[in-house]
Each structure stands twice: as structure tokens, then as C-alpha cells.
Amino acid sequence: MYKRILAAVNEFTNSEVAARYASALAKSCQAKLFLAFVAEEKVDRDKLRHAESALERLFLEAEDSGVEVENIIESGGPLKKITGLVKEQDIDIVFTATRREDVKKRFFVRTISRQLMVKLSCSVAMVRVVRMGGIHPRNILVPLRGSTADIEERAYFIAKLAEGAGSSVTLFHSHKPITSFFHGELHLTPFQREAHIPKDVEEFRRHLHHYKIPHEKKTGRGGIARAITIEAAHKKNDLIVMGASERSLLKTIIKGNPMEQVLRETPCNLIIFRAGRKS
């Protein structure tokens, strides 16, 4: 499914972490990895040196792990250049990292990561880095809602990422409490939560079985965002991977949703994955 992967690299360390996730995915998919740095006009010389050093480190690491890799250095506007590279190189998925100052903005308004997520036609993995050393996850937490968009590609992405990193996967579904007119919110018991797991969760499990990825399923309760962050912190997960459909992205941009809250409060590294648009 993924044959050509691009990682956007800049002078910030978090872009290196995102690129290493891309390299792990490229290895398991036997895909070619493109490491791209776009130098904006009048870029500071120190920034340029840091970015070039990062490209060299990442190139050597990828090459040593057996990944076919190519460095690309361009000048101009990052959004325009990366969009052009996606078309020119027939890229299947782009990895991009958020910056620390981006987190202060509501859904990273006017940031490169947000614009790539919304505008690119290929798949996009937006990485929020919390732990610089967390690039070899032992367990990946995958929150699932009642209905999972693009389930086949999302399961493939997670399976191949887990394979490349040697990780297990925890599928996590949080039930909303039942509202009663007389008693207010009524929380389901563990047995009731298990009985109400959506069919998409079982479909996701079948895909992971197919790719032979060790996994388990868990349920939680209460607010979705809080349940996810508590589960990740309690189980000391190394990485959360959340899906983003076109509808959820639009909803987040307009008025915010649990995805945005998890982006801000995640106790570990987080990837927001959007599947490619079908032509």
C-alpha cells in the first residue's frame, strides 16, 4: 500500500522523531523514504546547518537499517514545495511534526502541519512529540470510536508501524455513559461495556490478526479525551495513534473536539493519521 514515503524535516528535533517513525514504516513496507527539507527565504544559517545535520543523521540511520532513502533540499514555501513533491514523486504518505509553540494554538491554526493534513491528497501522519526518546514504542494505544473511517488503510498503517518498531497494539474503546431522565448519567459495568463493543473494533482486530500483530482490546468509560489520556498514562503507553476523517477534521477546525484535547494533553507521543483521499 505504501511504496513511497516522505518525511518533512526541519531544524527542530521533533521533526527528526517524526522522520524516524517514517523510517520504521518504510522498513516494514519495503518502501522508499524521501527526507525533505524546505529552506524558506532568508533562512538563518544556524537553522540551515541544524537541518542539514538532521538530514545526514537520518539518511545514515535509514541506510544502515536497509531502507532505500533519498535526501531532498528545496527552497521556497514549505507548503507549496511539499505539495509539489507529493505530486512529482507520487508519494503515498507524508509525515510531519508539530512544534512546541503550535500546541498553544487552537488546532494549530495556520501551521504547516495543519495545512498539510487538510490539503494533501495522500495520507498524512501528523506527529506530536512529547518524549524525544520514544521512537521505539513497546505498545501503541489505538483509540477507536463506534464507527471507524478508512478502517482498512488505518489498520494497515498501524500494523506496519508496529511491525517496524517491534510493538504490540492495544485497541481502546471508551463508552459514553447512558443518560437517564430520573438518574442522570449511568455508567456501564465492565461486562456491559464488553457486550457493547462496536463491530468496527472486531473488524480492526481481524486486520491485525492478518498482519500477525500482537494486540489486545480494552474498554473505558467517561469523557473520550480524558479516558484516552488516563489509559495512556496508567499503562505507560509509548505512542497513541488516532484517526482523523474529513468530517472530524472539519469539526475540529470549526469548534474543536476530543482529538484536539488529546493533542494538548497526551502523556506520550501521538500520531494523528488521515487516510489518503480516493481519486
LINZI-V119939 format. One record per residue. N is the residue number from 0. RES is the residue in one letter. D_CENTER is the distance of its C-alpha to the mean C-alpha in whole Angstrom. Layout:
BEGIN
n=N res=RES d_center=D_CENTER
n=N res=RES d_center=D_CENTER
END
This chain:
BEGIN
n=0 res=M d_center=17
n=1 res=Y d_center=15
n=2 res=K d_center=18
n=3 res=R d_center=17
n=4 res=I d_center=14
n=5 res=L d_center=14
n=6 res=A d_center=12
n=7 res=A d_center=14
n=8 res=V d_center=16
n=9 res=N d_center=18
n=10 res=E d_center=20
n=11 res=F d_center=18
n=12 res=T d_center=17
n=13 res=N d_center=13
n=14 res=S d_center=13
n=15 res=E d_center=14
n=16 res=V d_center=12
n=17 res=A d_center=9
n=18 res=A d_center=12
n=19 res=R d_center=13
n=20 res=Y d_center=9
n=21 res=A d_center=10
n=22 res=S d_center=14
n=23 res=A d_center=13
n=24 res=L d_center=12
n=25 res=A d_center=15
n=26 res=K d_center=17
n=27 res=S d_center=16
n=28 res=C d_center=17
n=29 res=Q d_center=19
n=30 res=A d_center=18
n=31 res=K d_center=19
n=32 res=L d_center=17
n=33 res=F d_center=18
n=34 res=L d_center=17
n=35 res=A d_center=18
n=36 res=F d_center=20
n=37 res=V d_center=21
n=38 res=A d_center=24
n=39 res=E d_center=25
n=40 res=E d_center=29
n=41 res=K d_center=31
n=42 res=V d_center=28
n=43 res=D d_center=29
n=44 res=R d_center=31
n=45 res=D d_center=29
n=46 res=K d_center=26
n=47 res=L d_center=26
n=48 res=R d_center=27
n=49 res=H d_center=24
n=50 res=A d_center=22
n=51 res=E d_center=24
n=52 res=S d_center=25
n=53 res=A d_center=21
n=54 res=L d_center=21
n=55 res=E d_center=24
n=56 res=R d_center=22
n=57 res=L d_center=19
n=58 res=F d_center=21
n=59 res=L d_center=24
n=60 res=E d_center=21
n=61 res=A d_center=20
n=62 res=E d_center=23
n=63 res=D d_center=24
n=64 res=S d_center=22
n=65 res=G d_center=23
n=66 res=V d_center=21
n=67 res=E d_center=22
n=68 res=V d_center=21
n=69 res=E d_center=22
n=70 res=N d_center=22
n=71 res=I d_center=23
n=72 res=I d_center=24
n=73 res=E d_center=25
n=74 res=S d_center=26
n=75 res=G d_center=26
n=76 res=G d_center=24
n=77 res=P d_center=20
n=78 res=L d_center=19
n=79 res=K d_center=22
n=80 res=K d_center=22
n=81 res=I d_center=18
n=82 res=T d_center=19
n=83 res=G d_center=22
n=84 res=L d_center=20
n=85 res=V d_center=18
n=86 res=K d_center=21
n=87 res=E d_center=24
n=88 res=Q d_center=22
n=89 res=D d_center=20
n=90 res=I d_center=17
n=91 res=D d_center=15
n=92 res=I d_center=11
n=93 res=V d_center=10
n=94 res=F d_center=8
n=95 res=T d_center=9
n=96 res=A d_center=9
n=97 res=T d_center=11
n=98 res=R d_center=14
n=99 res=R d_center=16
n=100 res=E d_center=19
n=101 res=D d_center=16
n=102 res=V d_center=15
n=103 res=K d_center=19
n=104 res=K d_center=19
n=105 res=R d_center=18
n=106 res=F d_center=15
n=107 res=F d_center=15
n=108 res=V d_center=18
n=109 res=R d_center=19
n=110 res=T d_center=16
n=111 res=I d_center=15
n=112 res=S d_center=12
n=113 res=R d_center=13
n=114 res=Q d_center=15
n=115 res=L d_center=13
n=116 res=M d_center=11
n=117 res=V d_center=14
n=118 res=K d_center=16
n=119 res=L d_center=15
n=120 res=S d_center=16
n=121 res=C d_center=14
n=122 res=S d_center=10
n=123 res=V d_center=8
n=124 res=A d_center=4
n=125 res=M d_center=5
n=126 res=V d_center=5
n=127 res=R d_center=8
n=128 res=V d_center=10
n=129 res=V d_center=13
n=130 res=R d_center=15
n=131 res=M d_center=15
n=132 res=G d_center=17
n=133 res=G d_center=14
n=134 res=I d_center=13
n=135 res=H d_center=14
n=136 res=P d_center=13
n=137 res=R d_center=16
n=138 res=N d_center=14
n=139 res=I d_center=11
n=140 res=L d_center=11
n=141 res=V d_center=10
n=142 res=P d_center=12
n=143 res=L d_center=14
n=144 res=R d_center=16
n=145 res=G d_center=19
n=146 res=S d_center=18
n=147 res=T d_center=15
n=148 res=A d_center=15
n=149 res=D d_center=14
n=150 res=I d_center=15
n=151 res=E d_center=16
n=152 res=E d_center=13
n=153 res=R d_center=10
n=154 res=A d_center=12
n=155 res=Y d_center=13
n=156 res=F d_center=9
n=157 res=I d_center=9
n=158 res=A d_center=13
n=159 res=K d_center=13
n=160 res=L d_center=10
n=161 res=A d_center=12
n=162 res=E d_center=15
n=163 res=G d_center=15
n=164 res=A d_center=14
n=165 res=G d_center=17
n=166 res=S d_center=15
n=167 res=S d_center=16
n=168 res=V d_center=14
n=169 res=T d_center=15
n=170 res=L d_center=15
n=171 res=F d_center=16
n=172 res=H d_center=18
n=173 res=S d_center=19
n=174 res=H d_center=23
n=175 res=K d_center=24
n=176 res=P d_center=28
n=177 res=I d_center=31
n=178 res=T d_center=33
n=179 res=S d_center=36
n=180 res=F d_center=39
n=181 res=F d_center=41
n=182 res=H d_center=39
n=183 res=G d_center=36
n=184 res=E d_center=33
n=185 res=L d_center=33
n=186 res=H d_center=30
n=187 res=L d_center=30
n=188 res=T d_center=31
n=189 res=P d_center=29
n=190 res=F d_center=31
n=191 res=Q d_center=31
n=192 res=R d_center=27
n=193 res=E d_center=27
n=194 res=A d_center=29
n=195 res=H d_center=27
n=196 res=I d_center=24
n=197 res=P d_center=22
n=198 res=K d_center=23
n=199 res=D d_center=19
n=200 res=V d_center=19
n=201 res=E d_center=21
n=202 res=E d_center=20
n=203 res=F d_center=17
n=204 res=R d_center=19
n=205 res=R d_center=21
n=206 res=H d_center=18
n=207 res=L d_center=17
n=208 res=H d_center=21
n=209 res=H d_center=22
n=210 res=Y d_center=19
n=211 res=K d_center=21
n=212 res=I d_center=18
n=213 res=P d_center=19
n=214 res=H d_center=18
n=215 res=E d_center=20
n=216 res=K d_center=19
n=217 res=K d_center=20
n=218 res=T d_center=21
n=219 res=G d_center=21
n=220 res=R d_center=23
n=221 res=G d_center=24
n=222 res=G d_center=21
n=223 res=I d_center=18
n=224 res=A d_center=16
n=225 res=R d_center=19
n=226 res=A d_center=19
n=227 res=I d_center=15
n=228 res=T d_center=15
n=229 res=I d_center=19
n=230 res=E d_center=18
n=231 res=A d_center=15
n=232 res=A d_center=18
n=233 res=H d_center=21
n=234 res=K d_center=19
n=235 res=K d_center=18
n=236 res=N d_center=14
n=237 res=D d_center=13
n=238 res=L d_center=9
n=239 res=I d_center=8
n=240 res=V d_center=5
n=241 res=M d_center=6
n=242 res=G d_center=8
n=243 res=A d_center=9
n=244 res=S d_center=13
n=245 res=E d_center=15
n=246 res=R d_center=17
n=247 res=S d_center=15
n=248 res=L d_center=14
n=249 res=L d_center=17
n=250 res=K d_center=18
n=251 res=T d_center=16
n=252 res=I d_center=18
n=253 res=I d_center=21
n=254 res=K d_center=21
n=255 res=G d_center=18
n=256 res=N d_center=17
n=257 res=P d_center=15
n=258 res=M d_center=12
n=259 res=E d_center=13
n=260 res=Q d_center=15
n=261 res=V d_center=12
n=262 res=L d_center=11
n=263 res=R d_center=14
n=264 res=E d_center=15
n=265 res=T d_center=13
n=266 res=P d_center=15
n=267 res=C d_center=12
n=268 res=N d_center=9
n=269 res=L d_center=6
n=270 res=I d_center=2
n=271 res=I d_center=4
n=272 res=F d_center=4
n=273 res=R d_center=8
n=274 res=A d_center=10
n=275 res=G d_center=13
n=276 res=R d_center=16
n=277 res=K d_center=19
n=278 res=S d_center=22
END
